[in-house]
Amino acid sequence: MYRLTVKTGFAAAHNLINYQGDCENLHGHNWKVEVTVTASKLDQAGLAIDFKLLKRETNALLDELDHKYVNQHHFFQDISPSSENISRYLFQELSKRLNDGNVKVERIGVWESDNACAEYYE
């Protein structure tokens, strides 16, 4: 098995729903995102997936959130845009774009600060 990870990020504002504390107020983060995929085979070039493709698909998805108010995104209309829920959203959407029978999204890590990360995997 092969495991590949790319790191990128986005900046956005949000506020947590049904939370008792400061994070219920509008605030922002410079989120860091780690995308890890696995593959069992390599292609003729010796690649599981081209890093360029992995980064392009990840960044295209993050563009939907970058410099936005995350609460207004269609996925977060009925759920709190916590780092946990953001990681699940990214996992589900990237799985649709990347999973091909060989390559599979393994996990998404969303860092809201240098010391706090939420991961989603199945």
C-alpha positions as MATLAB code, in Angstrom:
seq = 'MYRLTVKTGFAAAHNLINYQGDCENLHGHNWKVEVTVTASKLDQAGLAIDFKLLKRETNALLDELDHKYVNQHHFFQDISPSSENISRYLFQELSKRLNDGNVKVERIGVWESDNACAEYYE';
ca = [
       0.000    0.000    0.000;
       1.120    3.540   -0.717;
       0.109    6.604    1.283;
       0.446   10.157   -0.023;
      -0.301   13.399    1.795;
      -0.558   16.994    0.615;
      -0.896   20.057    2.806;
      -2.667   23.243    1.864;
      -5.071   25.668    3.507;
      -7.726   28.332    3.335;
      -8.806   31.389    5.294;
     -12.451   31.867    6.215;
     -14.890   33.032    8.854;
     -17.495   31.007   10.714;
     -19.394   30.776   13.956;
     -20.371   27.594   15.730;
     -24.038   26.743   16.177;
     -25.420   25.544   19.546;
     -22.114   26.291   21.261;
     -21.887   28.089   24.573;
     -18.782   30.217   24.406;
     -16.701   32.658   22.387;
     -16.712   30.504   19.235;
     -20.446   31.073   18.877;
     -19.465   34.596   17.778;
     -18.270   35.326   14.262;
     -14.515   34.699   13.993;
     -11.972   33.464   11.474;
      -9.217   30.932   11.018;
      -6.343   30.279    8.699;
      -7.140   26.582    8.414;
      -4.463   24.138    7.334;
      -5.709   21.043    5.530;
      -3.967   17.686    5.164;
      -5.312   15.277    2.559;
      -4.084   11.674    2.692;
      -4.852    9.128    0.003;
      -3.849    5.498   -0.356;
      -3.257    3.335   -3.415;
      -2.321   -0.272   -3.894;
      -0.785    0.090   -7.374;
       1.465    2.524   -9.202;
       0.977    3.677  -12.775;
       3.544    3.326  -15.555;
       5.325    6.449  -14.313;
       5.659    4.930  -10.838;
       3.000    7.196   -9.308;
      -0.012    6.341   -7.181;
      -1.537    9.698   -8.167;
       0.188   12.758   -9.527;
       0.700   15.254   -6.686;
      -0.281   17.965   -9.176;
      -3.720   16.361   -9.636;
      -4.150   15.792   -5.901;
      -3.320   19.432   -5.149;
      -5.470   20.760   -7.999;
      -8.598   18.860   -6.889;
      -8.034   19.756   -3.234;
      -7.479   23.447   -3.939;
     -10.483   23.598   -6.289;
     -12.653   22.336   -3.446;
     -11.074   24.682   -0.898;
     -11.756   27.622   -3.234;
     -15.447   27.157   -2.332;
     -14.589   28.037    1.281;
     -11.631   30.388    0.942;
     -12.345   33.941    2.103;
     -15.992   33.088    2.662;
     -18.401   32.916    5.567;
     -18.528   29.111    5.901;
     -21.964   29.123    7.561;
     -23.442   30.288    4.232;
     -22.050   27.315    2.268;
     -24.799   24.895    1.183;
     -23.308   21.966    3.160;
     -23.440   23.920    6.424;
     -26.991   25.226    6.189;
     -28.201   22.741    8.814;
     -25.001   21.796   10.667;
     -22.368   23.711   12.567;
     -19.257   24.463   10.487;
     -16.883   23.017   13.059;
     -13.473   21.730   12.026;
     -14.903   18.234   12.480;
     -17.741   18.894   10.040;
     -15.447   20.708    7.611;
     -13.136   17.675    7.561;
     -16.108   15.378    6.855;
     -17.314   17.645    4.034;
     -13.865   17.697    2.439;
     -13.539   13.922    2.802;
     -16.875   13.245    1.124;
     -16.338   15.674   -1.731;
     -12.743   14.674   -2.443;
     -13.744   11.013   -2.368;
     -16.187   11.733   -5.208;
     -13.429   13.424   -7.199;
     -10.489   11.117   -6.495;
     -11.581    7.591   -5.550;
     -11.101    5.430   -8.636;
     -10.737    1.842   -7.453;
      -7.026    2.264   -6.779;
      -6.712    5.704   -5.211;
      -8.861    6.227   -2.106;
      -9.110    9.208    0.215;
      -7.996    7.847    3.583;
      -8.365   10.842    5.869;
      -8.682   14.611    5.999;
      -7.089   16.654    8.768;
      -8.286   20.206    9.362;
      -6.083   22.343   11.622;
      -7.859   25.418   13.006;
      -4.708   26.453   14.878;
      -1.137   25.213   15.247;
      -2.206   22.988   18.135;
      -5.738   21.825   17.271;
      -6.685   19.402   14.477;
      -9.862   17.483   13.648;
      -9.652   14.461   11.351;
     -12.288   12.554    9.449;
     -11.849    9.066    8.005;
     -14.028    6.061    7.248;
];
